[in-house]
Amino acid sequence: MDEEEAMLLLKEEDEGRRGTSVPTQLMKLNRSQWWILVFISIFFLISAQAISVLLGRFYYNEGGNSKWISTLVQTGGFPILYLPLSLLPASQSSSSSSSSFSSFKTLVWIYLSLGFAIGLDNFLYSVGLLYLSASTYSILCASQLAFNGVFSYYINSQKITCLIFFSVLFLSISAVLVSLDDDSNSPSGDSKWSYLIGCFCAVFASLIYSLQLSLMQFSFEKVLKSETLSMVLEMQIYTSLVASCVAVIGLFASGEWMLLSVEMEEFQEGQVIYVLTLVGAAVSCQLGCVGAVALIFLVSSLFSNLISTLSLIVTPLAAIAVFHDKLTEVKMVAMPIAFTGFTFYIYQNYLDDLKVQRAREAQAE
């Protein structure tokens, strides 16, 4: 990013802020209050994602076997997002965009297509978690940042710098190493095929997740031409609604709904814990979404994705502590490689932000 690009980015950022309906309370925040909100959002995102993965693994460990129920809980808690949405100003589109792009038909098409992709993505994540240990699953899902770099280049016109290239390379190497590991803690047991299927589903789900993030950013910038907090929440709510409908259809079409009562009765920790596990997973997934949305609003969508990826690197440590997953030699090598790739990505964005800050100071002078 050269100085001209930094000035252009600064201009777009300023124009975006002028067109954003920011709540009065946020406009009055000082720098320290802003940082407090950022750290709270980071805490929610990292902890909620870790808890949702651990609860998902606990569900399978204790006798749960429904992939579609596991898919449904990832988006089924979306009604709780209506509370923060009700406290915000209604999203508004510019007059030009409302007549051509932000029509009801366009919104429905965006929500349906992205919601279907999210539903498929959640199902693949559920299959991956069924066949993999929580630590292996989380390391593989960290590959989403590598895919994000590729999709951002082609869809969002982001330049692939040397640091981003090495970030993609390191995260890819980490995912390949884990997929080749003989995971003794894998729920698939001695079935190598089941283990490979789990690895494929986790990586493919990460690919779809990265693609939907880039398409969502493209929708905000080129189609809806709005990135207010209300619009972001509405996007999350209605795409989650569609994804939940996909999960419900899959649940009934597969016949798994007929086995739910038996599954609840045979759950090793009892029926109450069964219900609490699913509710806790649903709530934690939505809290993670709230944290991600807050970071998009307070900082940027890219920063939100970076923190999400960081949580996938932290989760294996929690899985080792909670489920006593075996820390194999391959995992010991793959985890620092993945963290190094993440660090490269963070540093590249730090350099870009530094140039924008210098451009802002130069403009002030």
QUITAWO-V402237 format. One record per backbone hydrogen bond with DSSP energy under -1.0 kcal/mol. NH is the residue of the N-H (numbers start at 1). CO is the residue of the C=O. E is the energy in kcal/mol with one decimal. If there is no record, write none. Layout:
NH | CO | E
NH | CO | E
//
This chain:
6 | 2 | -2.1
7 | 3 | -2.5
8 | 4 | -2.2
9 | 5 | -2.7
10 | 6 | -2.4
11 | 7 | -2.4
12 | 8 | -2.6
13 | 9 | -2.6
14 | 10 | -2.4
15 | 11 | -2.5
16 | 12 | -2.6
17 | 13 | -2.1
18 | 14 | -2.0
19 | 15 | -1.5
20 | 17 | -1.2
22 | 20 | -1.7
27 | 23 | -1.6
28 | 24 | -1.2
29 | 26 | -1.2
34 | 30 | -2.3
35 | 31 | -2.3
36 | 32 | -2.1
37 | 33 | -2.1
38 | 34 | -2.1
39 | 35 | -2.7
40 | 36 | -2.3
41 | 37 | -2.3
42 | 38 | -2.5
43 | 39 | -2.4
44 | 40 | -2.4
45 | 41 | -2.5
46 | 42 | -2.7
47 | 43 | -2.4
48 | 44 | -2.3
49 | 45 | -2.0
50 | 46 | -2.0
51 | 47 | -2.6
52 | 48 | -2.5
53 | 49 | -2.0
54 | 50 | -2.3
55 | 51 | -2.9
56 | 52 | -1.9
57 | 53 | -2.3
58 | 54 | -2.4
59 | 55 | -2.4
60 | 56 | -1.6
61 | 57 | -2.5
62 | 58 | -2.1
63 | 60 | -1.2
64 | 59 | -2.5
70 | 66 | -1.7
71 | 67 | -1.5
72 | 68 | -2.4
73 | 69 | -2.2
75 | 72 | -1.4
76 | 72 | -2.6
78 | 75 | -1.6
80 | 77 | -1.6
81 | 78 | -2.2
82 | 79 | -1.6
85 | 81 | -1.7
86 | 82 | -2.2
88 | 85 | -1.3
98 | 94 | -2.5
99 | 95 | -1.1
101 | 97 | -1.9
102 | 97 | -3.1
107 | 103 | -2.3
108 | 104 | -2.5
109 | 105 | -2.1
110 | 106 | -2.4
111 | 107 | -2.8
112 | 108 | -2.6
113 | 109 | -2.5
114 | 110 | -2.5
115 | 111 | -2.2
116 | 112 | -2.4
117 | 113 | -1.9
118 | 114 | -2.4
119 | 115 | -2.4
120 | 116 | -2.4
121 | 117 | -2.5
122 | 118 | -2.9
123 | 119 | -1.9
124 | 120 | -2.2
125 | 121 | -2.2
126 | 122 | -2.2
127 | 123 | -2.3
128 | 124 | -2.5
129 | 125 | -2.4
130 | 126 | -1.5
131 | 127 | -1.5
132 | 128 | -1.2
137 | 133 | -2.6
138 | 134 | -2.0
139 | 135 | -2.0
140 | 136 | -2.2
141 | 137 | -2.1
143 | 140 | -1.8
144 | 141 | -1.9
145 | 142 | -1.4
147 | 143 | -1.9
148 | 144 | -2.3
149 | 145 | -1.7
150 | 146 | -1.4
151 | 147 | -2.7
152 | 148 | -2.5
153 | 149 | -1.2
154 | 150 | -1.8
155 | 151 | -3.2
158 | 152 | -2.4
165 | 161 | -2.4
166 | 162 | -2.2
167 | 163 | -2.0
168 | 164 | -2.6
169 | 165 | -2.4
170 | 166 | -2.8
171 | 167 | -2.3
172 | 168 | -2.0
173 | 169 | -2.4
174 | 170 | -2.2
175 | 171 | -2.0
176 | 172 | -2.3
177 | 173 | -2.5
178 | 174 | -2.0
179 | 175 | -2.1
180 | 176 | -1.4
181 | 178 | -1.0
183 | 181 | -1.2
186 | 183 | -1.3
189 | 186 | -2.0
191 | 188 | -1.7
195 | 191 | -1.7
196 | 192 | -2.5
197 | 193 | -2.6
198 | 194 | -2.3
199 | 195 | -2.2
200 | 196 | -2.7
201 | 197 | -2.7
202 | 198 | -2.3
203 | 199 | -2.4
204 | 200 | -3.0
205 | 201 | -2.4
206 | 202 | -1.7
207 | 203 | -1.9
208 | 204 | -2.3
209 | 205 | -2.6
210 | 206 | -2.2
211 | 207 | -2.3
212 | 208 | -2.7
213 | 209 | -1.8
214 | 210 | -2.0
215 | 211 | -2.5
216 | 212 | -2.3
217 | 213 | -2.4
218 | 214 | -2.3
219 | 215 | -2.3
220 | 216 | -2.2
221 | 217 | -2.5
222 | 218 | -2.9
224 | 219 | -3.8
226 | 220 | -1.4
232 | 228 | -2.2
233 | 229 | -2.4
234 | 230 | -2.5
235 | 231 | -2.4
236 | 232 | -2.2
237 | 233 | -2.7
238 | 234 | -2.6
239 | 235 | -1.9
240 | 236 | -1.7
241 | 237 | -1.9
242 | 238 | -1.9
243 | 239 | -2.5
244 | 240 | -2.6
245 | 241 | -2.0
246 | 242 | -2.1
247 | 243 | -2.1
248 | 244 | -2.4
249 | 245 | -2.5
250 | 246 | -2.4
251 | 247 | -2.4
252 | 248 | -2.1
253 | 249 | -2.9
254 | 250 | -2.2
257 | 251 | -1.3
258 | 255 | -1.1
259 | 256 | -1.4
263 | 259 | -2.7
264 | 260 | -2.5
265 | 261 | -1.9
266 | 262 | -2.1
268 | 62 | -2.5
270 | 267 | -1.8
274 | 270 | -1.7
275 | 271 | -2.3
276 | 272 | -2.6
277 | 273 | -2.4
278 | 274 | -1.8
279 | 275 | -2.7
280 | 276 | -2.9
281 | 277 | -2.2
282 | 278 | -2.3
283 | 279 | -2.8
284 | 280 | -2.5
285 | 281 | -2.1
286 | 282 | -1.8
287 | 283 | -2.5
288 | 284 | -2.2
289 | 285 | -1.8
290 | 286 | -2.5
291 | 287 | -2.5
292 | 288 | -2.4
293 | 289 | -3.0
294 | 290 | -2.7
295 | 291 | -1.9
296 | 292 | -1.9
297 | 293 | -2.2
298 | 294 | -3.1
299 | 295 | -2.7
304 | 300 | -1.7
305 | 301 | -2.0
306 | 302 | -2.1
307 | 303 | -2.3
308 | 304 | -2.0
309 | 305 | -2.2
310 | 306 | -2.2
311 | 307 | -1.9
312 | 308 | -1.0
314 | 310 | -1.8
315 | 311 | -2.2
318 | 314 | -1.3
319 | 315 | -2.6
320 | 316 | -2.2
321 | 317 | -1.7
322 | 318 | -2.8
323 | 319 | -2.3
328 | 326 | -1.4
332 | 328 | -2.2
333 | 329 | -1.4
334 | 330 | -2.9
335 | 331 | -2.6
337 | 333 | -1.4
338 | 334 | -2.6
339 | 335 | -2.4
340 | 336 | -2.2
341 | 337 | -2.2
342 | 338 | -2.2
343 | 339 | -2.2
344 | 340 | -2.2
345 | 341 | -1.7
346 | 342 | -2.3
347 | 343 | -2.7
348 | 344 | -2.1
349 | 345 | -1.9
350 | 346 | -1.9
351 | 347 | -2.2
352 | 348 | -2.1
353 | 349 | -2.4
354 | 350 | -2.1
355 | 351 | -1.8
356 | 352 | -2.0
357 | 353 | -2.4
358 | 354 | -2.1
359 | 355 | -2.3
360 | 356 | -2.3
361 | 357 | -2.2
362 | 358 | -2.5
363 | 359 | -2.2
364 | 360 | -1.9
365 | 361 | -1.6
//
